[in-house]
Amino acid sequence: MQRSFREAKGKNMGVYLNPGNDGFKRILNGEYVDKTGLIELVNKTIDTADSLTCISRPRRFGKSYAAQMLCAYYDNTCDSHVLFDGLKIAESDTYERYINKYHVIYLDITSFTSESKRKGEPLQEVPQKIYNALSVEISAMYPKIGYDMELSDMIIELVEATDRKVVFIIDEWDSMIRETAQDQEAQERYLNLLRSWFKNGNFTPKVIAAAYITGILPIKKDGTQSAISDFCEYTMLEPQGFRDYVGFTENEVLNKCRELGRSFESMKNWYDGYTVGDAESVYNPYSVMLALKTGKYKSYWKKTSAAETLMTYIDMDQEGLQDDIARMIAGESIEVSTDLFQNDVETFNSKDDVLTLLIHLGYLTYEEIADSYDGDGSKVAGIVKIPNEEVRTEFEIILRKAKHKALVSLIRRSDKLLQDTIAGNNEAVAEAIQRVHDSEYAPTFYNDEQSLRYVVKLAYLSCVDQYSKIEEMPSGRGIADVVFVPKRRSSLPAMIVELKWDKTSEGAISQVKTKKYPEALSQYGGEIVLVGINYDTVSKGHSCTIEFYK
């Protein structure tokens, strides 16, 4: 084995063993939100029965930043006080007790899988590559430890010779599992390597002070990932004490916006919306940092490979899934049960499994409902919805690419409805609203103006990629029900939709004009279409009146 590339870094610092604090130092050199409170949570687990921690988060939710931070704090080959003394962790009673006191083994599993794929090498060899890399580095940095020993024995000898235990930090531990979904042998080789570290009575308690591993998906429920079954697990559904470290909190974003002169309102609209445990306002950290840097509020998800997978799940044939996708794009929340999801990307027995996966991938946000039951008496775990404008934009982009017949048909009808609205075709618009009301997409209980609003939003579903939709918009002397404003310069008019229940569509138009709702669009300057829609509970029919306003 070649060792010169290790020697160039010096005997005390490696790539995988004791990588130093340079990674976290680079993070601090940019805009940084103090998340060092996470270190105290890990400190509390050191040399306890709960010393193994598994965190699952979506891509771009700060997993790698946390890993670099932990490396810098625990690595005994550097002094990191200058990095941490002014941060939150320095206030903790555990700060001095553990800082720079351990060997760190840091592995980014995606770096190994990516390199193998680049070279066209089988992923079955990745576990051996990890094994060899650590063996070479330990032997190079501590020459008295023989390279011809088993890796586990080398690490034990390292601990005994230096009287320092090891903190394992593994980023994207499950990338190997996801990449080899159809290769059982590759998975077994990888899991056996992990098993030798984390489920080995002769190794784990003697060597490991703590372990912190991150992934996208939770540990599988069927026991096939028993190599890490002893880990305490914290997920998007059950974050427990780690909830404040999933993303940015509202106060953290507000303070950064004030510091850098950015719009907090825009930041909240685009990147807020996640509920994680009892933390009700969690922001996507990756996108927030880019928006802080550029001053541009837009979707940054298209920069991630995760966005490329959304189409696959939207087009699945699980019964009822397409209805739910359409409802969520229209702005509604959907009931979901997460209990039966198997924590993989292959096993889907119901639409709930697909929706639960989208929670873990960050496309949906989940809110638990206490003591809630559906019509057949079964427990409803919670509700899901699209969290914010950024993720909604990704759904909107993919919506027109969907191949599922139900969604394709709905989009076509919605496109026709928009054309008829702009053309002032009252009867065609009323008929289109009626068709949605009579379809499987309509709410079960259609008995108030709120349910009518839902049907109208769903009928105008295809508008989402051309219009910004504002509900209950303060305007003039009242509140407009639904307002559609073109997203970009175009020939499309703005639309104000007013809804009535057991009254008249003409009365709806009269209210729009009397209460001067169009005044809210005074800066718009283009043509405005006024749409009045009424539902008659006796005839069970809809009526529509359209007028044009400048």
N, C-alpha and C positions, 0 to 999 in steps of 0.2 A: 504494500500500500504506500502511496505517496504521502509524505508528511510535511513537505516544505511549506505548503500553503497554511498549515497550522502554525509552524514555527514563525512565520512572518508576522503573526498577530501577537507573539510573545507567549511565554509559558503559562501565564496566569489567565489569559482570556481566550475563549474559543468561539466557535460559531453556535454549537449546540450545548456544550458544557460551559457554564459561566460566561455568557455572552457580554457581560458588562452592562453599562447604562446608556450607551450611545443612542439606542433607539428611543428611549424616553426623553433624552436630552433634545433630540430633534423635534419631538412633539412639543416640548416646552418652548422651543424657539419660535413656534407659530402661535396662533390664537388658541388658548387652552381653557377649558372648563374643568375646574378642580373636581375630579372624581376619585381622589385618593381615599375617601372614606371607605371605599371597597376593600382597601388593604386591611383595615381593622376587622372587617367581617372574616377575611381569610385568616388573620392573626388569631382570632378566637378559636379556630379549628385546629391549630398546630398541635401535633402530638395528642390528639383526642380521637375518639371513635368516629368523629365526623370530619376527619382531616382530608377526605377526598371530595372535591366539589366539582360538579358538572353544570355548566351554564349553557343553555341553548337560546340563541337569539337570531333574528334575521340577518342577512348580509347587510353590511354598512351600518351596523348598530354599535360600533365601537369595540368589538371583541378583541381585535388585534392591538388597539391602543391600550386596553386593560392589560393584555399579556405583556406588552413592553414595559408598562408601569411596574408590574409585579417583578419582572426580571431585574429592573433597576433597584428595586427596594430590597430584594432578598439576596442578590448576588454578593458573595463574600470577597470577590476579587477587586472590588471598587469601593469607593466611599461616596455614597449618594446623598449625604446630608445637605449639600449645597442645592440639590434638586428638590428635596422634600421639606426643608426646614420652614419654609413659608406657606406650606399647604396644609390642608385640613388634618391629614394623618399625623402631623407633628403635634397636634393637641391631644392625641390619644395616649393613654397610659402604656400601651403596648409598643409605641413608636421605637424607643431606644432598645427595647428588649429583643427585637427581631431584625432591625435594619442591618443589612449586609452581614448576616450571620450564617448563611447556608450556601451550599452548592446549588446551582440552578441548572436543570436540564430543560432546555427550551426547544420545542419542535413545532414547526409550522408544517403540518402534513400536506397542505396544498402545494408547498414548494417541492416536495418529493414526487407527488403525483403529476404535477405539471412538467417537471423535468423528464420524467419517464415517458410521458406522452409526446413531448417534444422530440425525444430521441427514438420514438417508435418501440420502446421497450415494454414488455408485459408488466402490468401493474402487480402481478403476483410477486415480482421481485422487490417491490417497495419495502416490505418489512425487513428484508435482508439488507437493503440499502441503509435503512435507519439503523439497524443493528451494527453494520460496518462503520458508519459515520461516527457513532458514539464510541465504539471500540477504539478506532484510530485516534480520536481526540483525547480520550482518557489516557491512552498509552503515551501520546505525544506530550501531554501536559504533566503527566506523572510517570516518568520512565520506569520507576521501580515496579509499577503494576504491569504484569505481563500481558501482552497483546494476545497470547495464545489461550487465555482463560475465557470462560463463558462470560458474556456481558454482565449478567446479574452478579457473578462473582467479582468482576472488576469493580462494579459500583459498590458492592459491600466492602471491598478492600479499600476503596477510596474513602468511604465514610469512616472506617476504622482507623485508617492512617492519619486522617486529618481531624478526627473527632468532630466532624460536621455532617449533619444529615442533608438530605436532598429535598428541594422543592421542585416538583415536576410541573411544568407549564406547557400545555399542548394546545395549540391553536388549530381550530377546524379539525378536531379529532375524527369527526364523522365523514370527512370528505372522501376518505378511502372506502368507507362503507357505501356511500352514494355512487362513487365512480365505478365500483365493482358489483353493482346490484345483481348482475347475472353471472358473476364468477364466484362461486361458493368457496373454491379453494383459496383464492386471493383473500377473501374475507377471513377465512379461518387462520391463515398465516398471520394476518395483521392482528386479529383478536388474540391469538396465542402469544404474540409479543406483549400486548397490553396485559394479558393475564399473568405473564411472568413478573410483571411489575406490581400490579394493583390487586391481585387475588392470589397472593403467594405468602403463606404464613411464615416462611423462612426468610422472606425478603421485605415485604411491605412494612411491617411494624419496626423492623430494624433499621431500614434505610430512609423511609419517606416521612418527612416532617409534615408535609402537606402536598396536595396536588390540586391543580386548577386547570380544568380542560374545558374548551368551548366547542360548540357545534351549532348547526342550524336546527336539527331535529332532536327531540328528546330520545332517550334510550328506548329501544324497542321493548314492547311488553311481552313478547313471546319467549324471552329468555335466551335468544340467540346471541345477544350481546352481554352475556353473563360476565365477561371479562371486566366490565365496569359496573356491575350490578351493586357493588358496595358504595358507589358514589351517592352523595346527597345531591339531588337534582333540583334545579331551579329553571323553570321554563316561562314562556310568555303567558301560559295559563296559570302557573303556580310560581310566581317569582319570589314570594315570601320577603325576607329581609333585603333581597337584592333588587327590589322594585325600583329604587331611586337610581340604579346604575344600569338600567336597560337602555335608557336614552337620556335626553336632556329634560330637566324639569322646567316648568313655566318660569320660575324665578331666575333660573340660570339663563334662559333665552332672553328674558326681559332685561337682565343686567348687561348681557353682551350687546343687545340692540342699543341700549342707552350709551354704552361705552363707545360703540362704533358708529352711532348715528344712523342705525337702520330702522326700518319700519317694523315694529312689533306686531301690528295688526296683520300685515302681509305675511310675516313669519308664522303667525298663529294659523292663518287661513290655509297656508300651503303645507305646513309640516307638523302641526299639532294633531290631536285626534286619537292618539292611542291611549287606551285604558289598560294598565298593567297592574294586576292585583287591585289594591285600593288607591293606587296612584292614577288619578283621572285625567291628567294632562301631561302626556309624554310625547316628546318631539323626536323625529328622526335626526340623530346627531350629524350624520354624514351630510345630509342636504342642508341642514342649518349652517354648518361651517362653510359650505360652498356659497350659500346665499349671503352670509356675513362677509365673505371675501370679495364676491363679485358685485353685490348689491342687486342681483337679478333673482327674482322669485319665479321659479319654474320647476319642472320635473327634472330631477337629476337621476331618477331611477333608470333611465335609458342608458346610463353609463355602466349599469351593472348587468351581469349575466342572468341575475334572478328575473329581470323583466322579460327575458326571452322565453321563460317557461310558462308565463301566465296564459298564453294562448292554449297550451296543452290542456290545462285544467278547465278553462272556460268551455272548451268544446267537448268535454266528457259527457257520456250518455247517462249518467246517474239520474234516476227519475226525480224530477222537481228541481234539478240544479239550474237549468236555464231560466226557470221562473225566478228563482232567488237571485241569480246574477242580474237579471233585468231590473228587479225591484231595488237592488242595492245601487245600481247605476243611477236609478231614478231618485235615490236619496233615502231609501227606507232601510230599516233594521230588520234582520231576519233571525228567528229563533234557531238555535243549533244545540245539538248534544255532542259533546266532545269525548265522551267516555270510551267509545269503541274504536277510536282511531289507533292504528297499530304503529304509528310513529315511523312510517317509511313512505316512499314515493311510488310504491307499486300496488299496495293493498288498499283498494277502495270498495267498500261494501255498500256505501250509501252516499247521498249528497253531503251528509254531515261530515263524512271522512274528508271529502274534498275541501269543504269549507274550513275544517280544522287545520288542514295542511296550509291553507292560505293565511291562517292566523300566524302559524309558525314562520311563514315566509315573509310576513310583514305586509301582506296585501289587504288584510282585514284586521280590525281591532275587535277585541272580545270583552264583554262585560258580563260578569256572573249575575244570575238572578236568584235571589234567595227564595226557597220554598215556592217555586213556580212549576205548574203542571199544565200539560196541553189537554186537548179535548178528550183523549182516550185515557187520561189519568196518569200518563207516564211523566217522569221528571224532565223538565227542560233545563239544561245546564246554564244557558245564557243566550245572549244575542250578539250578532256580529253585524258590522257595517263597514263601508269604505271609510277610512279614517280622515282623509283630508284631500285637498285639491291636487296635490302631487300624485297620489295613488289613483285618484279618480281620473286624472289625465291619462294614465296608462291603461285603465279600463276602457276609456273612450277611444283611444287609438286602436286598441285591439278589437273593440266592438264591431267595427265594420269589416274586420278580417275574419270574424267568426264564421265557421262552416256549419254549425249546427242549424238545422232547418228552422227550429222554433225562433232562434234569435234572428236569423236572416229574414224570416217572414215579418217579424215584429219591426225590424228596421225599415223594411220596404214600406210597410203601412205607415210608419211614422214619417218617413220622407214624404209620402203622398199627403199626409195630414198637414205638414208644414207648407207644402205647395198650395193646398186648398185654402189654408189660413191666409197666406199672403195674397191669394187671388180673391179673397172675400167670399168664398163659397160656403155660406152658412150651413146649408143642408148637409154637404159632404163632411164638414167638420163635426156636426152633431152626430152623424152616422158613425164616424170614426171613433169618437168618444164612446158611443154606445157599444161598438164592437169590443173595445178594450174592457168596458164594464162587464160585458157578457162572457169574456174570455177567462181562461184559467189564471190569468195574471191579476185579476181583480181581488180586492180584499174579501175575506169571508163575510164580514159584516159591512154592508154598504148602507149606512144609516145616518150619516152626518156630512157636514161640509168638509171635514178633514179627509174622509174616505174619498169624496169627490176630488179633492185636491190631489190625492195620491193617484187616482186614475188618470187625471189630466197630465200629471208629470210623466207617468208611464207612457201615455199616448204620444207625448212630445219627446220621447226618449232620444231620437236621433239628433235632436237639437244640441245635445251636450257637447258635441265636438265643434259647434259653430257659435254657440251662445253661452254666456254666463247666466246661470239661473239664480234668481234671488227670491226667496220666499218671505212673505210678510214684510215687504219693503216699506219703511216709513216714507210717506209721500204726500205732499200737499197737506190736506186736512185729515188724513187717515192712513190706513195701511193697505197697500195693494197685495192681493193674494199671491200671485206669481208674476215675476217680471223677467223677461228674456232680453239680454243686451248682447248685440254682436260682439264676439271676442276680438275681432280685427276689422280693419277697414274693408268694407264690402258693400254690396248693393242691398244686403238684407236689412229689413226694417227691425226696429225694436218691437217687442210685444208686451202688452200688459193684459194679463188674463185675470178676470174677476169672476168669482164663483158664487152661485146662489143655490139655495135649497128650498124648493116649493115656493118660488117666486117667479121672476121672469128674466130671460136673458137681456131684454131691453132695459129692465131695471138695473141690471149689473152695469151696463154701459153708462146709464144715467148717473150711477154712483161714481164711476171713474171720472166723469167730467165734472160733476158737482163738487166732488172732494179734491179735484185738481191733481189727480195722481200723476199725470204726465209731467208735472213740475219737477219731479225727482229726476227726470231725464233731460233737464234743460241744457246740460253740458253735452248731451249726445248730438243734438242738432239735426238728426235725420228723421225719416218718417217713422211714425209709431202706429202699430196696428192695435186697436182696442178690441179685445175678445171677451164677450160676455157669455157665460155658460150656466145654464140652470138645469137642475134635475127635479123632475116631478115624481113624487113618491106614489101618486095614484096611477098615473099612466106608465110608470117605470121607464120613462123616456127622457132624453136630453134635448134641449133646444140651444141654439147658438145665434148670437148677433155679432156681426163684425163691422167696425167702422175704422176709418183711417184718419189720423190726426197728425198735424204738422205744428 
